[in-house]
Amino acid sequence: MNCFKSKIVLLLSVLAFCNCSDIKSAQAQMRPPTLTSVLPPQPTARDLTTQLRYKTETYNSKVMGGNRIYCVALPPGYDQNQNQRYPVIFLLHGGHGNADHWFTKGDALTVVQQLYATGKLPPSIIITPDGNDKRGSSRYWDPDYIDGPNGKVSTAIGDELVKVVQNRYRTLASPDFWAMGGLSSGGWGAMNVGLHNLNNFSILFSHSGYFQDKSGSQNSPITYIKTISPQTKKRLRIYLDAGIADTEVGVDESKKFNQVLSSEKIYNIFNAFPGGHTWDYWHEHLADSLTFVGRQFKISAILHASDNLGFNKP
């Protein structure tokens, strides 16, 4: 007993001689980085006095055998904050659509600017790809967001364009900070392209989409989702909505996919809102999907802040 007491006294003596500043320094090193060290800070009111703009850019696509275009909207302060990296959001157009339609018809930048102002979406790089295959855009067919006979559109968007964006802009590397969504056939496209490129995307969303394709189960998310590994399913975050009065695709498509996702234990949210298969509907509810995306980015920022301490993610 006397020996044990002697050891306790010795330990207390050693601690008493420790420099308090060294202890504080060690504690500071153990604290996880703040969210702002992972995500960009929200724009100030002054930053938001300048309206967001988009540009149309071109790149050479090896998988499609020629030049492809995409549109990009950079967040406020992008040029000034040269050391900051940003999350990325892809928005896919629907049938008879083009790369700029989310901006020209959906007025997406007004929605994004409002979400920046309210802090619901961290400043992000918005990319709107050309989703048309080699046949081009037509009202007689939907875009084929697959690797098929009319071109490898899925690879062109989900892998090739991702690399172009990573090379041209300051992006956050983890797929937890990359989201993809779309409307109508672009909603199906976002799920199909995203599920085939889960090394690049973790967050997917669909407005008025369908989830079964005539080309088969490989490109039908409602079936293909069941082939994904349990570990990958834990990382996925999916948002769905559809208009109650949608007579073109129907709300039941999203409802059925929601049920499959839930049975597969994949985190997802489904909303049925008033409205139809229209740009008014998609413009109004883009705020809902991007608020979901913003929430997932913030959760990911907390998890990735702890990465630096060597903690395992839950």
Rosetta silent file (secondary structure, phi, psi, omega in degrees, C-alpha in Angstrom):
SEQUENCE: MNCFKSKIVLLLSVLAFCNCSDIKSAQAQMRPPTLTSVLPPQPTARDLTTQLRYKTETYNSKVMGGNRIYCVALPPGYDQNQNQRYPVIFLLHGGHGNADHWFTKGDALTVVQQLYATGKLPPSIIITPDGNDKRGSSRYWDPDYIDGPNGKVSTAIGDELVKVVQNRYRTLASPDFWAMGGLSSGGWGAMNVGLHNLNNFSILFSHSGYFQDKSGSQNSPITYIKTISPQTKKRLRIYLDAGIADTEVGVDESKKFNQVLSSEKIYNIFNAFPGGHTWDYWHEHLADSLTFVGRQFKISAILHASDNLGFNKP
SCORE:     score description
SCORE:     0.000 S_00000001
   1 L     0.000  -42.680  179.335    0.000    0.000    0.000 S_00000001
   2 H   -62.160  -37.144  178.569    2.863    2.358    0.902 S_00000001
   3 H   -63.368  -43.032  179.843    4.466    1.630   -2.468 S_00000001
   4 H   -62.068  -43.724  179.265    1.211    2.501   -4.289 S_00000001
   5 H   -62.045  -35.923 -179.730    0.906    5.794   -2.354 S_00000001
   6 H   -64.363  -40.090  179.593    4.492    6.647   -3.275 S_00000001
   7 H   -65.752  -39.051  178.577    3.746    6.209   -6.982 S_00000001
   8 H   -62.510  -43.719  179.645    0.677    8.482   -6.712 S_00000001
   9 H   -62.644  -42.197  179.616    2.745   11.184   -5.031 S_00000001
  10 H   -62.605  -42.671  179.389    5.431   10.886   -7.704 S_00000001
  11 H   -62.671  -43.680  178.687    2.845   11.201  -10.500 S_00000001
  12 H   -64.040  -33.920  178.710    1.308   14.289   -8.927 S_00000001
  13 H   -66.282  -41.257  179.821    4.760   15.820   -8.581 S_00000001
  14 H   -64.169  -44.585  179.956    5.500   15.297  -12.262 S_00000001
  15 H   -62.697  -34.738 -179.005    2.184   16.866  -13.278 S_00000001
  16 H   -65.038  -28.297 -178.507    2.844   19.827  -11.037 S_00000001
  17 H   -87.291   -6.930  179.620    6.033   20.596  -12.938 S_00000001
  18 L   -65.755  142.391  176.504    4.312   20.492  -16.348 S_00000001
  19 L   -76.645  122.033 -177.717    4.144   23.817  -18.135 S_00000001
  20 H   -57.602  -35.584 -179.833    0.512   24.919  -18.337 S_00000001
  21 H   -64.473  -32.884  177.241    1.103   26.480  -21.752 S_00000001
  22 H   -66.088  -38.790  178.677    2.231   23.089  -23.085 S_00000001
  23 H   -64.426  -45.025  179.440   -1.017   21.532  -21.897 S_00000001
  24 H   -62.347  -37.455  179.378   -3.077   24.276  -23.541 S_00000001
  25 H   -64.189  -42.772  179.235   -1.110   23.835  -26.747 S_00000001
  26 H   -63.921  -40.151  178.993   -1.807   20.097  -26.764 S_00000001
  27 H   -63.740  -39.876  179.729   -5.488   20.723  -26.140 S_00000001
  28 H   -63.239  -37.865 -179.486   -5.643   23.182  -29.025 S_00000001
  29 H   -68.501  -27.019 -178.531   -4.071   20.619  -31.345 S_00000001
  30 H   -80.545  -18.882 -178.988   -6.695   18.073  -30.335 S_00000001
  31 L   -68.988  135.635  177.400   -9.634   20.317  -31.206 S_00000001
  32 L   -67.584  150.794  176.265  -11.222   19.505  -34.569 S_00000001
  33 L   -59.697  154.235  177.784  -11.074   22.216  -37.230 S_00000001
  34 L   -75.031  165.678  178.314  -14.135   24.439  -37.469 S_00000001
  35 H   -57.691  -35.453 -176.392  -16.662   24.040  -40.270 S_00000001
  36 H   -67.891  -17.060  176.994  -15.271   27.130  -41.936 S_00000001
  37 H   -80.046  -13.452  177.682  -11.929   25.360  -42.376 S_00000001
  38 L  -104.807  -54.272  179.200  -13.693   22.772  -44.562 S_00000001
  39 L   -94.220  151.802  175.477  -16.562   24.687  -46.188 S_00000001
  40 L   -66.936  151.435  176.985  -16.316   28.214  -47.556 S_00000001
  41 L   -68.017  153.331  177.354  -17.822   30.960  -45.374 S_00000001
  42 L   -65.901  143.616  179.448  -21.283   32.235  -46.235 S_00000001
  43 L   -62.415  147.968  175.182  -21.211   35.361  -48.443 S_00000001
  44 L   -79.109  168.247  177.167  -21.703   38.709  -46.755 S_00000001
  45 L   -59.147  -35.535  179.101  -24.592   41.025  -47.633 S_00000001
  46 L   -66.661  -40.836  178.128  -22.102   43.090  -49.621 S_00000001
  47 H   -58.374  -37.308 -172.788  -20.986   40.004  -51.587 S_00000001
  48 H   -83.352   -1.851  175.208  -24.592   39.298  -52.509 S_00000001
  49 H   -71.133  -20.984  175.525  -25.245   42.745  -53.969 S_00000001
  50 L   -91.412  123.853 -178.671  -23.611   41.420  -57.144 S_00000001
  51 L   -67.032  142.280  175.418  -25.911   39.071  -59.034 S_00000001
  52 L   -65.943  148.358  178.541  -24.620   35.595  -59.775 S_00000001
  53 L  -132.223  161.188  174.831  -23.725   34.892  -63.386 S_00000001
  54 L  -125.808  157.169  176.648  -23.003   31.805  -65.439 S_00000001
  55 E  -126.690  151.148  173.481  -20.642   31.124  -68.337 S_00000001
  56 E   -98.492  127.109 -177.578  -20.719   28.529  -71.093 S_00000001
  57 E  -121.785  161.233 -179.142  -17.486   26.565  -71.398 S_00000001
  58 E  -124.287  145.972  172.030  -16.177   23.922  -73.811 S_00000001
  59 E  -144.750  158.238  179.447  -14.028   20.851  -73.316 S_00000001
  60 E   -89.456  121.614 -179.172  -12.873   18.015  -75.545 S_00000001
  61 E   -99.367  115.879  177.428  -14.599   14.754  -74.718 S_00000001
  62 L   -71.052  -38.613 -175.391  -12.642   11.636  -75.597 S_00000001
  63 L   -74.284  -23.900  178.249  -15.529    9.312  -74.740 S_00000001
  64 L  -101.183   -6.915  174.389  -17.996   11.285  -76.898 S_00000001
  65 L    69.889   43.679  178.122  -15.495   11.968  -79.666 S_00000001
  66 E   164.432 -176.417 -179.437  -15.717   15.754  -79.902 S_00000001
  67 E   -72.746  141.557  174.831  -16.310   19.026  -78.113 S_00000001
  68 E  -126.913  157.024  177.759  -18.902   19.188  -75.343 S_00000001
  69 E  -117.901  159.857  168.598  -20.233   22.191  -73.456 S_00000001
  70 E  -150.377  159.411  173.849  -21.274   22.875  -69.896 S_00000001
  71 E  -109.170  149.339 -177.849  -22.348   26.000  -68.025 S_00000001
  72 E  -137.813  137.681  172.102  -20.788   27.062  -64.736 S_00000001
  73 E  -121.505  115.076  179.882  -21.767   29.541  -62.020 S_00000001
  74 L   -87.236  148.729 -176.265  -18.997   30.316  -59.549 S_00000001
  75 L   -75.457  162.822  176.007  -19.895   31.402  -56.000 S_00000001
  76 L   -57.518  139.690  177.306  -19.386   34.910  -54.593 S_00000001
  77 L    80.535    3.369 -176.901  -15.796   35.572  -53.581 S_00000001
  78 L   -58.713  -45.810 -177.400  -14.384   32.741  -55.679 S_00000001
  79 L   -71.621  -27.403 -177.886  -11.756   34.922  -57.365 S_00000001
  80 L   -82.490  -34.819 -175.840  -10.800   36.673  -54.118 S_00000001
  81 L   -95.543   76.434 -170.822  -10.459   33.567  -51.909 S_00000001
  82 L   -67.862  -18.154 -179.472   -7.658   31.860  -53.774 S_00000001
  83 L   -98.347   -2.610 -176.098   -6.984   29.250  -51.068 S_00000001
  84 L   -88.756  138.010  173.858  -10.600   28.188  -50.612 S_00000001
  85 L  -108.701  155.052 -167.931  -12.009   24.994  -52.116 S_00000001
  86 E  -129.427  150.741  168.755  -15.712   24.517  -52.840 S_00000001
  87 L   -67.583  164.440 -176.965  -18.444   21.880  -53.013 S_00000001
  88 E  -130.579  138.491  176.972  -19.845   21.083  -56.456 S_00000001
  89 E  -127.886  121.919  173.007  -23.444   20.640  -57.659 S_00000001
  90 E   -94.897  134.113  174.555  -24.345   19.214  -61.088 S_00000001
  91 E  -119.059  121.134 -177.158  -27.815   20.064  -62.456 S_00000001
  92 E  -101.465  137.678  178.527  -29.072   17.939  -65.365 S_00000001
  93 L   -81.818  169.842  179.449  -31.688   19.111  -67.864 S_00000001
  94 L  -101.842 -158.254 -177.936  -34.618   17.056  -69.109 S_00000001
  95 L   -64.350  145.913 -178.134  -36.001   16.145  -72.518 S_00000001
  96 L    55.189   37.868 -176.853  -35.662   18.647  -75.346 S_00000001
  97 L  -116.808  171.721  178.272  -33.242   20.515  -73.085 S_00000001
  98 L  -137.895  171.691 -173.597  -29.833   22.119  -73.234 S_00000001
  99 L   -59.018  -31.308 -174.796  -26.979   22.874  -70.853 S_00000001
 100 L   -93.497    2.695 -171.586  -28.206   26.379  -70.021 S_00000001
 101 H   -67.101  -30.461  175.532  -31.887   25.591  -69.399 S_00000001
 102 H   -62.625  -28.718  179.684  -31.600   25.446  -65.609 S_00000001
 103 H   -88.383  -43.713 -173.806  -30.415   29.059  -65.808 S_00000001
 104 H   -83.950  -32.513  179.949  -32.528   30.439  -68.651 S_00000001
 105 L  -104.323  -34.133 -177.268  -35.794   28.584  -67.979 S_00000001
 106 L   -93.952   -6.293 -179.909  -35.451   27.527  -64.354 S_00000001
 107 L    47.743   45.375 -174.024  -33.929   30.796  -63.065 S_00000001
 108 H   -63.351  -31.678 -175.548  -31.685   28.651  -60.859 S_00000001
 109 H   -68.666  -30.782  174.913  -29.317   31.482  -59.933 S_00000001
 110 H   -63.886  -42.143  178.189  -32.073   33.449  -58.183 S_00000001
 111 H   -63.655  -46.982 -178.210  -32.794   30.383  -56.048 S_00000001
 112 H   -61.771  -43.641 -179.359  -29.111   29.801  -55.300 S_00000001
 113 H   -61.620  -40.273  177.950  -28.543   33.438  -54.357 S_00000001
 114 H   -65.106  -38.148  179.502  -31.457   33.335  -51.891 S_00000001
 115 H   -70.333  -34.131  173.320  -30.098   30.153  -50.312 S_00000001
 116 H   -62.986  -43.230 -176.329  -26.662   31.771  -49.921 S_00000001
 117 H   -64.763  -33.909 -178.233  -28.298   34.768  -48.242 S_00000001
 118 H   -93.560   -1.018  177.930  -30.184   32.606  -45.736 S_00000001
 119 L    76.308   14.054 -177.992  -27.227   30.299  -45.047 S_00000001
 120 L   -84.080  -17.425  178.345  -29.076   27.213  -46.295 S_00000001
 121 L  -134.699  121.239  173.748  -26.507   26.393  -48.971 S_00000001
 122 L   -62.718  147.736  177.427  -22.740   26.827  -48.597 S_00000001
 123 L   -50.926  129.179 -171.987  -21.158   28.638  -51.553 S_00000001
 124 L  -138.308  157.730  173.208  -20.805   26.015  -54.286 S_00000001
 125 E   -88.472  119.141 -178.131  -19.673   25.592  -57.868 S_00000001
 126 E  -100.110  123.978 -178.862  -22.802   24.971  -59.981 S_00000001
 127 E  -119.953  128.706  175.097  -22.289   22.933  -63.176 S_00000001
 128 E  -119.012  102.147 -176.567  -24.994   22.295  -65.788 S_00000001
 129 E   -76.862  161.084  165.612  -23.767   19.719  -68.338 S_00000001
 130 L   -79.555  114.638 -177.837  -25.037   19.045  -71.833 S_00000001
 131 L   -95.122    3.104 -177.878  -26.871   15.757  -71.307 S_00000001
 132 L   -77.224  147.910  177.819  -27.730   15.094  -74.954 S_00000001
 133 L   -87.837 -164.717 -175.240  -26.222   12.158  -76.793 S_00000001
 134 L   -67.359  -13.572  177.739  -24.891   12.158  -80.346 S_00000001
 135 L   -78.838  -17.226 -177.202  -28.426   12.546  -81.740 S_00000001
 136 L    84.351 -171.078 -177.129  -28.724   15.994  -80.170 S_00000001
 137 L   -90.068  136.499  178.825  -31.773   17.547  -78.530 S_00000001
 138 E  -154.054  148.241  175.994  -35.254   16.695  -79.789 S_00000001
 139 L   -76.890   -5.385 -178.171  -38.819   16.772  -78.525 S_00000001
 140 L   -92.383   -8.095  175.968  -39.235   13.251  -79.939 S_00000001
 141 E  -152.431  154.654  174.492  -36.883   11.585  -77.443 S_00000001
 142 L   -84.833  157.657  173.465  -35.419   12.101  -73.991 S_00000001
 143 L   -60.148  144.818  175.431  -31.672   12.380  -73.441 S_00000001
 144 L   -96.235   95.698  178.657  -30.020    8.994  -72.910 S_00000001
 145 L   -83.345   58.095 -178.679  -28.098    9.387  -69.656 S_00000001
 146 L  -139.856  170.660  165.552  -26.422    6.017  -70.221 S_00000001
 147 E   -94.041   98.202 -173.076  -23.372    4.514  -71.897 S_00000001
 148 E  -137.885 -164.696 -175.019  -25.219    3.259  -74.950 S_00000001
 149 L   -65.005  -20.163 -179.384  -25.266    3.103  -78.746 S_00000001
 150 L  -101.069   13.630  176.677  -25.617    6.880  -79.060 S_00000001
 151 E   128.745  156.454 -179.905  -22.630    7.706  -76.879 S_00000001
 152 E   -90.236   70.020 -176.294  -21.151    7.251  -73.429 S_00000001
 153 H   -67.820  -39.296 -179.300  -23.107   10.077  -71.821 S_00000001
 154 H   -60.845  -46.320  178.118  -22.968    8.576  -68.323 S_00000001
 155 H   -68.176  -39.420 -179.075  -19.175    8.375  -68.371 S_00000001
 156 H   -59.101  -40.519 -178.356  -18.868   11.772  -70.081 S_00000001
 157 H   -87.149  -48.590 -170.261  -20.783   13.481  -67.257 S_00000001
 158 H   -78.200  -16.191 -179.316  -20.108   11.301  -64.218 S_00000001
 159 H  -130.228  -54.290 -175.587  -16.381   10.813  -64.694 S_00000001
 160 H   -64.892  -49.661 -179.721  -14.859   12.786  -67.575 S_00000001
 161 H   -66.715  -33.656  175.412  -16.540   16.121  -66.800 S_00000001
 162 H   -57.023  -45.076 -179.919  -15.819   15.617  -63.102 S_00000001
 163 H   -65.660  -38.028  176.892  -12.108   15.465  -63.910 S_00000001
 164 H   -61.512  -46.443 -179.739  -12.403   18.584  -66.094 S_00000001
 165 H   -63.715  -42.731  178.479  -14.100   20.472  -63.246 S_00000001
 166 H   -61.981  -34.238 -178.956  -11.517   19.262  -60.730 S_00000001
 167 H   -77.501  -33.943 -174.043   -8.740   20.457  -63.043 S_00000001
 168 H   -91.671  -22.832 -173.540  -10.252   23.859  -63.848 S_00000001
 169 L  -131.107  162.783 -179.766  -11.706   24.890  -60.479 S_00000001
 170 L   -87.120   96.878 -175.784  -10.844   24.692  -56.791 S_00000001
 171 E  -110.949  153.475  169.568  -13.073   21.858  -55.640 S_00000001
 172 L   -73.984  139.378 -169.580  -13.297   19.816  -52.452 S_00000001
 173 L   -76.811  -38.442 -171.625  -12.003   16.335  -53.212 S_00000001
 174 L   -66.828  140.134  174.630  -14.358   14.054  -51.287 S_00000001
 175 H   -61.904  -15.475  176.351  -17.507   12.776  -53.057 S_00000001
 176 H   -67.284  -12.802  177.525  -19.362   13.824  -49.878 S_00000001
 177 H  -112.133   20.353  177.309  -19.092   17.388  -51.232 S_00000001
 178 E  -124.314  125.667 -178.678  -20.335   16.529  -54.735 S_00000001
 179 E  -124.490  150.939  176.109  -24.065   16.447  -55.526 S_00000001
 180 E  -139.903  133.524  177.550  -26.002   15.726  -58.707 S_00000001
 181 E  -148.260  173.487  179.347  -29.657   16.311  -59.479 S_00000001
 182 E  -169.831 -179.603 -178.702  -32.022   16.975  -62.322 S_00000001
 183 E  -119.748  142.439  176.790  -35.573   17.309  -63.569 S_00000001
 184 L    55.028 -121.477  177.936  -37.752   14.784  -65.398 S_00000001
 185 H   -64.555  -22.653  173.412  -35.422   12.611  -67.519 S_00000001
 186 H   -72.444  -25.356  173.294  -32.602   14.579  -65.895 S_00000001
 187 H   -68.306  -44.385  171.654  -33.891   13.325  -62.542 S_00000001
 188 H   -60.714  -44.395 -178.239  -33.513    9.770  -63.808 S_00000001
 189 H   -58.942  -41.960 -179.954  -30.167   10.795  -65.319 S_00000001
 190 H   -61.211  -42.073  178.226  -28.862   12.146  -62.025 S_00000001
 191 H   -67.719  -45.259 -176.628  -29.680    8.872  -60.285 S_00000001
 192 H   -67.478  -48.799  178.973  -28.335    6.704  -63.089 S_00000001
 193 H   -64.839  -43.176 -178.713  -25.124    8.638  -63.690 S_00000001
 194 H   -62.718  -45.127 -178.095  -24.608    9.162  -59.961 S_00000001
 195 H   -67.486  -24.442  176.307  -25.099    5.501  -59.013 S_00000001
 196 L   -89.012   -1.010 -179.898  -22.593    4.462  -61.683 S_00000001
 197 L  -138.931   51.849 -176.264  -20.055    6.993  -60.396 S_00000001
 198 L   -73.795   -7.399  170.311  -20.286    6.744  -56.616 S_00000001
 199 L   -74.922  -12.809 -178.932  -16.559    7.358  -56.365 S_00000001
 200 L  -114.417  -24.178 -175.131  -17.399   10.940  -57.422 S_00000001
 201 L  -133.778  138.302  174.859  -20.872   11.647  -55.962 S_00000001
 202 L  -117.887  -17.305 -174.132  -22.556   10.909  -52.619 S_00000001
 203 E  -120.323  123.629 -177.349  -25.620   13.200  -52.790 S_00000001
 204 E  -128.579  147.154  177.892  -28.298   12.749  -55.470 S_00000001
 205 E  -148.525  152.487 -176.292  -31.637   14.451  -56.056 S_00000001
 206 E  -140.355  134.688  169.345  -34.526   14.275  -58.495 S_00000001
 207 E  -110.933  120.191  174.195  -37.477   16.494  -59.395 S_00000001
 208 L    58.309   35.888 -176.838  -40.304   14.706  -61.256 S_00000001
 209 L   -89.551  169.181  170.150  -38.010   11.859  -62.271 S_00000001
 210 L  -122.368  163.588 -167.280  -38.584    8.266  -63.321 S_00000001
 211 L  -136.469   18.558  174.588  -36.377    5.377  -62.291 S_00000001
 212 L  -134.908  127.987 -175.531  -36.818    2.574  -64.787 S_00000001
 213 L  -114.848  148.767 -178.001  -35.294    2.753  -68.271 S_00000001
 214 L   -65.043  -19.289 -179.115  -36.112    0.796  -71.391 S_00000001
 215 L   -75.301  -10.137  174.963  -32.436   -0.139  -71.819 S_00000001
 216 L   124.089  179.998 -173.743  -32.667   -2.522  -68.869 S_00000001
 217 H   -64.799  -28.264 -178.782  -31.955   -3.002  -65.171 S_00000001
 218 H   -61.696  -29.570 -179.478  -28.373   -1.724  -65.453 S_00000001
 219 H  -114.314   21.671  176.986  -29.741    1.762  -66.143 S_00000001
 220 L  -113.593   98.987 -174.596  -32.853    1.513  -63.980 S_00000001
 221 H   -53.832  -32.147 -177.909  -31.991    2.975  -60.568 S_00000001
 222 H   -65.135  -23.504  175.772  -34.975    1.306  -58.889 S_00000001
 223 H  -100.148  -45.100 -174.283  -33.338   -2.056  -59.702 S_00000001
 224 H   -63.401  -30.590 -177.757  -29.659   -1.159  -59.895 S_00000001
 225 H   -57.857  -27.256 -177.601  -29.656    0.367  -56.394 S_00000001
 226 H   -73.413  -14.682 -178.220  -30.009   -3.160  -54.953 S_00000001
 227 H   -91.066   -6.040 -176.684  -26.616   -4.189  -56.377 S_00000001
 228 L   -78.254  145.460 -176.564  -24.651   -1.527  -54.498 S_00000001
 229 L   -65.077  148.659  178.865  -22.556   -2.616  -51.530 S_00000001
 230 H   -55.981  -37.277 -179.654  -23.963   -2.080  -48.015 S_00000001
 231 H   -64.934  -40.190  178.802  -21.016    0.161  -47.124 S_00000001
 232 H   -69.109  -37.103  178.635  -21.674    2.436  -50.098 S_00000001
 233 H   -59.233  -34.522 -179.768  -25.383    2.571  -49.309 S_00000001
 234 H   -65.054  -27.060 -176.302  -24.541    4.041  -45.895 S_00000001
 235 H   -86.192  -19.923 -175.512  -22.785    6.955  -47.596 S_00000001
 236 L   -72.798  143.084  173.682  -25.617    7.791  -50.036 S_00000001
 237 E  -133.790  123.705 -172.330  -28.025   10.678  -49.427 S_00000001
 238 E  -130.938  135.741  176.726  -31.011   11.019  -51.798 S_00000001
 239 E  -118.728  136.089  178.068  -33.774   13.619  -52.189 S_00000001
 240 E  -133.484  141.836  165.389  -36.929   13.097  -54.303 S_00000001
 241 E  -149.365  161.218  178.308  -39.959   15.216  -55.088 S_00000001
 242 E  -157.812  154.830 -179.783  -42.768   15.244  -57.636 S_00000001
 243 E   -82.609  136.307 -179.653  -45.903   17.235  -58.379 S_00000001
 244 L   -60.935  -32.161 -178.401  -49.242   15.804  -57.291 S_00000001
 245 L   -97.102   17.540 -179.126  -50.784   16.983  -60.583 S_00000001
 246 L   -72.642  113.010 -179.360  -47.931   15.642  -62.756 S_00000001
 247 L   -99.606   -5.114 -178.740  -49.611   13.809  -65.647 S_00000001
 248 L   -89.021  -48.474  178.532  -46.428   13.164  -67.676 S_00000001
 249 L  -108.118  -44.485  177.897  -44.357   11.101  -65.248 S_00000001
 250 L    94.921  143.938 -178.301  -46.583   10.914  -62.208 S_00000001
 251 H   -69.467  -23.719 -177.094  -45.907   11.165  -58.514 S_00000001
 252 H   -64.570  -28.564  178.553  -46.053    7.376  -58.098 S_00000001
 253 H   -59.101  -49.177 -179.976  -42.644    6.962  -59.794 S_00000001
 254 H   -69.275  -35.961  179.994  -40.886    8.866  -57.026 S_00000001
 255 H   -63.286  -43.337  179.338  -43.045    7.269  -54.335 S_00000001
 256 H   -64.906  -40.758  179.563  -42.077    3.746  -55.479 S_00000001
 257 H   -66.661  -39.238  175.504  -38.394    4.638  -55.614 S_00000001
 258 H   -57.285  -41.179 -179.586  -38.651    6.149  -52.140 S_00000001
 259 H   -67.531  -39.164  177.552  -40.059    2.842  -50.851 S_00000001
 260 H   -66.033  -44.591  179.218  -37.236    0.847  -52.443 S_00000001
 261 H   -59.219  -43.279 -179.954  -34.606    3.202  -51.020 S_00000001
 262 H   -65.384  -40.129  178.634  -36.115    2.901  -47.566 S_00000001
 263 H   -66.799  -27.955  177.347  -36.226   -0.908  -47.788 S_00000001
 264 L   -86.992    3.812  178.524  -32.546   -0.845  -48.784 S_00000001
 265 L    60.860   39.857  175.424  -31.852    1.355  -45.725 S_00000001
 266 L  -101.414  129.528 -177.869  -30.598    4.262  -47.836 S_00000001
 267 E   -64.020  124.164 -179.691  -31.161    7.685  -46.302 S_00000001
 268 E  -154.365  158.148  176.166  -33.715    9.532  -48.420 S_00000001
 269 E  -129.212  135.395  177.310  -36.460   12.152  -48.315 S_00000001
 270 E  -126.529  131.140  176.361  -39.541   12.199  -50.558 S_00000001
 271 E  -126.377  135.421  170.779  -41.965   15.126  -50.935 S_00000001
 272 E  -108.828  115.194 -176.260  -45.155   15.334  -52.985 S_00000001
 273 E  -110.425  157.124  170.266  -45.951   18.981  -53.659 S_00000001
 274 L   -60.062  143.369  177.464  -48.850   20.701  -55.436 S_00000001
 275 L   129.525  173.002 -176.837  -48.036   21.299  -59.098 S_00000001
 276 L  -120.141 -154.264 -176.201  -47.330   19.587  -62.399 S_00000001
 277 L   -93.706   69.462 -170.667  -44.538   18.809  -64.844 S_00000001
 278 L  -136.739  162.090  176.291  -43.539   22.431  -65.418 S_00000001
 279 H   -66.733  -31.491  176.086  -40.659   24.865  -65.075 S_00000001
 280 H   -59.516  -43.292  178.675  -42.673   26.800  -62.494 S_00000001
 281 H   -63.520  -48.649 -175.671  -42.738   23.679  -60.336 S_00000001
 282 H   -66.376  -38.428  176.438  -39.014   22.931  -60.788 S_00000001
 283 H   -61.927  -45.747 -177.081  -37.996   26.532  -60.114 S_00000001
 284 H   -63.844  -38.827 -171.691  -40.060   26.638  -56.926 S_00000001
 285 H  -100.381    1.941  169.360  -38.792   23.358  -55.522 S_00000001
 286 H   -60.134  -33.152  177.695  -35.139   23.647  -56.480 S_00000001
 287 H   -61.429  -34.331 -179.912  -34.855   25.469  -53.152 S_00000001
 288 H   -69.318  -46.115 -179.504  -36.044   22.312  -51.371 S_00000001
 289 H   -67.440  -41.147 -177.698  -33.512   20.001  -53.004 S_00000001
 290 H   -73.468  -26.837  171.663  -30.614   22.438  -52.620 S_00000001
 291 H   -65.312  -41.878  174.361  -31.497   23.035  -48.967 S_00000001
 292 H   -58.793  -46.619  179.497  -31.232   19.243  -48.539 S_00000001
 293 H   -60.478  -45.849  179.865  -27.880   19.323  -50.355 S_00000001
 294 H   -59.435  -39.230  178.417  -26.641   22.186  -48.183 S_00000001
 295 H   -64.088  -40.898  179.688  -27.558   20.268  -45.037 S_00000001
 296 H   -67.564  -37.638  176.145  -25.623   17.220  -46.255 S_00000001
 297 H   -59.942  -41.707 -178.161  -22.570   19.368  -47.063 S_00000001
 298 H   -68.555  -39.268  175.896  -22.616   20.730  -43.506 S_00000001
 299 H   -63.433  -42.975  178.645  -22.913   17.253  -41.984 S_00000001
 300 H   -62.544  -35.842  179.108  -20.027   16.088  -44.169 S_00000001
 301 H   -62.368  -39.218  177.520  -17.962   19.055  -43.023 S_00000001
 302 H   -64.620  -44.947 -178.694  -18.342   17.926  -39.404 S_00000001
 303 H   -65.763  -39.620 -178.174  -17.356   14.366  -40.277 S_00000001
 304 H   -78.829  -21.721  172.566  -14.378   15.434  -42.364 S_00000001
 305 H   -64.398  -37.882 -179.723  -13.210   17.886  -39.708 S_00000001
 306 H   -75.877  -17.044  176.578  -12.781   14.914  -37.386 S_00000001
 307 H   -54.813  -36.680 -176.282  -10.830   13.029  -40.086 S_00000001
 308 L   -66.930  -15.961  177.804   -7.787   15.123  -39.189 S_00000001
 309 L   -96.370   -0.457  179.095   -7.811   13.632  -35.686 S_00000001
 310 L    80.906   13.509  177.460   -7.853   10.090  -37.004 S_00000001
 311 L   -76.950  148.379  174.332  -11.368    9.378  -35.758 S_00000001
 312 L   -82.617  143.488  176.532  -13.462    6.904  -37.716 S_00000001
 313 L   -70.559  148.482  175.577  -16.663    8.183  -39.263 S_00000001
 314 L   -67.345    0.000    0.000  -19.876    6.760  -37.790 S_00000001
